[in-house]
Amino acid sequence: MESRRITVLSAGLGTPSSSRLLADQLVADTCELLTAQGYDVSVDVVELRDLAVDIANNFVTGFAPPKLAEVISGLVVADGIIAVTPVFSASFSGLFKSFIDVLEPSALEGKAVLLGATGGTDRHQMVLDYAMRPLFSYLRTRIAATAVFAGPQDWGSETGTASLLAERSHRAAAEFTQLLVAAQPAREQEAIKSLPFADLLAGITSGR
């Protein structure tokens, strides 16, 4: 059975946070779709608030403390990333950006990404397109076409907006799943790097 590993980045500050609630919904929809297609799915959830001090220390010392280093290592080997941030000052949170800044520029290259954001008003939903999408495009990731924003009204049941959020989440997860079941660039690179030296030399001498 093929497997896919997903890392969830939740930049919410509260406990529980709306960012984590949205991330959980996106994870549930994605896992359901991948499992239905016969994939074994593993999920690592990273609460960035738990790494705030380590991230700050990384900026000061230039070295990642053990816990942060472990998270980064897990992120590098993941097939896909679900990234959800609250909106502050019309952009992603400083904590979210700080974590991205401690990564190597090529760390996320080729990875499938599903974007999400939460905020106090729907006016903030454009942050997905003018802040988060450009950031992950710069990192050379493969981004699901649908990103998901959730405001306070989306968690209620009286107005029916919760069902609309569920529809958006399912559509985004379906697009994310398509990226995950396609050929994985990172896995192809690993396969090439793992070739024995003798085979690589034979390929060179034969002109392949």
RACOR-V371874 format. One record per run of one state. SS is the DSSP state (H for helix, E for strand, L for the rest). FROM is the first residue (numbers start at 0). LEN is the number of residues. If there is no record, write none. Layout:
BEGIN
SS FROM LEN
SS FROM LEN
END
This chain:
BEGIN
L 0 2
E 2 8
L 10 7
H 17 19
L 36 3
E 39 8
H 47 14
L 61 4
H 65 12
L 77 2
E 79 9
L 88 2
E 90 2
L 92 1
H 93 8
L 101 10
E 111 7
L 118 3
H 121 17
L 138 3
E 141 2
L 143 4
E 147 3
L 150 1
H 151 4
L 155 5
H 160 21
L 181 3
H 184 9
L 193 3
H 196 9
L 205 3
END
